[in-house]
Amino acid sequence: MSEERAAFEKALRATSIRDFDLDAFTDGIIAHRNGKGFHENPDGMAATVRRLSWSMGWNERALQHRS
C-alpha cells in the first residue's frame, strides 16, 4: 500500500481534525461559501487525504449553513 493510500485510510478512521489536511479542509469551506458544488472537488475522486479533507470541509460548511 502506498504512503498516500495509508494516510487516506487513517483519515477515514480519524478521531481528530489533525488527521486531515487543514488547508484542504479550509479550501472546502471556502468553496461552499463561494457557491461551488460538492462535485467540484479539485482532486476529483482520488483516494487522498487532500480530497477527503476538502470534502469534509465542504460538508461541515453545508451542515452549518443549513442550520
Residue, then its C-alpha position, 0 to 999 in steps of 0.5 A: m500500500s502506498e504512503e498516500r493510500a495509508a494516510f487516506e485510510k487513517a483519515l477515514r478512521a480519524t478521531s481528530i481534525r489533525d488527521f486531515d489536511l487543514d488547508a484542504f479542509t479550509d479550501g472546502i469551506i471556502a468553496h461552499r461559501n463561494g457557491k461551488g458544488f460538492h462535485e467540484n472537488p479539485d482532486g476529483m475522486a482520488a483516494t487522498v487525504r487532500r480530497l477527503s479533507w476538502s470534502m469534509g470541509w465542504n460538508e461541515r460548511a453545508l451542515q452549518h449553513r443549513s442550520 
